[in-house]
Amino acid sequence: MASGTDRNPIIIGGLPSQVPDFDPEETQEWLDSLDAAVDERGRERARYLMLRLIERAREKRVAVPEMRSTDYVNTIATKDEPFFPGDEEIERKVLNATRWNAAVMVSRAQRPGIGVGGHIATFASSASLYDVGFNHFFRGKDEGDGGDQIFFQGHASPGIYARAFLLDRLTETQLDAFRQEKSKFPNGLSSYPHPRLMPDFWEFPTVSMGLGPLGAIYQARMNRYMEARGIADTSKSHVWAYLGDGEMDEPESLGQLSIAAREGLDNLTFVVNCNLQRLDGPVRGNGKVIQELESQFRGAGWNVIKLVWDRSWDPLLAQDRTGILVNKLNTTPDGQFQTYATETGAYIREHFFGDDQRLRDMVKDMSDEQILHLGRGGHDHKKVYAAYAAAKAHKGQPTVILAQTVKGWTLGPNFEGRNATHQMKKLTADDLKRFRDRLHIPIADKELEGGAPPYYHPGRDSEEIQYMHDRRKSLGGYVPSRVVRAKPLPLPEDKTYAAAKKGSGQQSIATTMAFVRVLKDLMRDKEIGKRFVLIAPDEYRTFGMDAFFPSAKIYNPLGQQYEAVDRDLLLAYKESPTGQMLHDGISEAGCTASLIAAGSAYATHGEPLIPVYVFYSMFGFQRTGDQFWQMADQLSRGFVLGATAGRTTLTGEGLQHADGHSQLLASTNPGCVSYDPAFGYEIAHIVQDGLKRMYGENAEDVFYYLTVYNEPIQHPAEPENVDADGILKGIYRFKTGEKGQIPAQIMASGVAVPWAVEAQQILADEWNVRADVWSATSWNELRREAVECEEHNLLHPEEEIRVPYVTRKLESAEGPFVAVSDWMRSVPDQISRWVPGQYTSLGADGFGFADTRGAARRFFHIDAQSIVLATLSELAKQGKIDRSALKQAVDRYQLLDVTAADPGAAGGDA
């Protein structure tokens, strides 16, 4: 055997072999002992000894490298399984009834004339995983706290409904209204977990795959955050996330594992239903997904529990003294295991056990039927209970349970393990009879021949149903259940916003900083200040929010165990276990997950939090737009700030930082109230309104999106008798034209309002045009209200016609109307049909680029001079000026020459 000096220096599991050997003789004795074990007892025995040594070393807290994966057997040895406290026979009956009703519900939803379908196979594979949780682990909310937070796998929703039916939480009428939410209103059941559609039932939307695991991690973290800050006692709450092995391919599923390990979130358990099958085929046909996931989770610092085989394998594994069976399990790919799930016992005997005499001898006394029923661990209640109990008892790490199951389990040979099973929605009469027989459901053949198959309920007084109720009573109530206990917050007085309404005087600040100043005053409020949760993806300084570091501090459960490099500065970086700011690094997805968890705390824990998430606007609705839909679905509330907004304000960053469309994307989200304010006093009114609508009396399930800029401008003081209603509804007259005789109207939003004011002056001084300037604080809200008016008029022709707000607001203004913003034209074009007059828009359509602000605005033809030209062009169309003026304007302002533009203000990160 080669000695250590004969080998090249390498790193093994993070431990360098170049470490000095202070006792070579002792080292050689250990190596000789290993050699002897291999030579005399074989490699398998030597491997076993090494594993036991590693186990003992960890018990003694000796640092040893992690193993990436372990054998393809259960992590919890049979001898270490705890006593199972339930009545397994009753629980089996309960589960069989649940399985039947779940499948029948989907099958009935696929009947002719309805055909809305559903999914059967996912719940069939995971039914035992849920049932053990319902019977022994999931805490309800009856004790007055948040209970457990359970992220149910979306495609398993029929099983959750079926169980609720047995508990009289849902009726047969409601089961028959599955996926018919409007046609069977108010009895309709949503296809998947959608809190917005079923706000008393579901808590967490999960069916956009990958967002469930991400949301669960940050929910567990938010629980710890709330407890650390003294806002809610979440010490009893445990977060359970039920996921699919195919779902784990989504980047979001695994992308944030490290934060859960880094912060020791032992209040979190992932249960990955490893049925080895995606929607259309095997997850890892040539590989082993459980082994792969084990390596990934172990590497990320998680506790891993593998639940691979049921109790029928225990006698075989107990007699595997040579390791031949374990080796066979280790080397058989998932695709082959799926084939075994669809084949006979004789086939398994021949193809799995048949190629080695030692394996054949193990099963020689077993019948083919017994071999066929060598099952998977995720279907064994006792094995599942042991895994859950171990996960709950484990401290210092989050836990993942990798549970092997069969997709379509118990549904019969046409479903079990088949590649097409995910898309199969209807059971034939023969399927139903086989299914009934397997589950021992007392339904006669004639009830399954023709027509819709019946549901099964053993009776309210049956021991099964009483057992279910008793278990849920002992665990604190029924789940899933969404309960809103939060009371309205006492809102700050008007004086809190006074500073913002005074303007910035001679100082030039960006609207980002104007918002930060409003936020700073709100956080000083004795009533609600502590409820603000500041969130940013590693760029608080960019947004001018480093001023919060010394006072609010950055949340870190371990505190700050180092001396900050900037500790001598006034705005030094400061971490604290009770910090208010979430500063997680460069992860928009992680930050948005924090936003959702914080924004729904009013329901989850009965304690409102006010999240304020600030990010580069380009990386909001575009990059994490799916999560903003998740946020709306989860009925989360809070403020979302798209900073460094617009296509021409972040001048040095170029194409992928230049946002000209997030307002358009925001308009597609019905739960989002979006604004593009120009000045500090507008921001003050919007924020005050947002707090009232989201946290006051009769709170609404919306969230506010504000786009703010990094270009410094002088903010005017709030005008006397300001049109506050117009600010909130989307448009108000900011500055009336005082000079000129030819009327026109300029509508602008955000950073474009100063350009419109400059254009107003040029038009008056040089072209005899008297233009009014309107601040369009929300193109989106104007359109939304107008659409509502049109819909009402369409359906109620007998009632007085409703006129959209934007139409009423502009009806006395003499056009033409020119709209301009730093967004693509589609944003202001949303309201064109309701503007009472000739309308045109200017916008930053196309890709962004790096240049000066002035050059960029000249290129996109949205600067003041371009607004002048657009206004003159519309007036020429009306015959109010001669068309020759247009060429004069082009030449005078050199509008075809980008280099002729004033470069504009430089700098201004915030």
Beta strands, then each sheet from edge to edge (+ up, - down):
strand 1: 11-12
strand 2: 15-16
strand 3: 149-151
strand 4: 239-244
strand 5: 268-274
strand 6: 303-307
strand 7: 399-404
strand 8: 508-509
strand 9: 532-536
strand 10: 554-555
strand 11: 575-576
strand 12: 581-583
strand 13: 610-616
strand 14: 639-643
strand 15: 672-675
strand 16: 703-707
strand 17: 713-714
strand 18: 732-735
strand 19: 742-748
strand 20: 769-775
strand 21: 817-820
strand 22: 839-842
sheet 1: 1+ 2-
sheet 2: 3+ 4+ 5+ 7+ 6+
sheet 3: 8+ 17-
sheet 4: 12+ 9+ 13+ 14+ 16+ 15+
sheet 5: 10+ 11+
sheet 6: 18+ 20- 19- 21- 22-
end
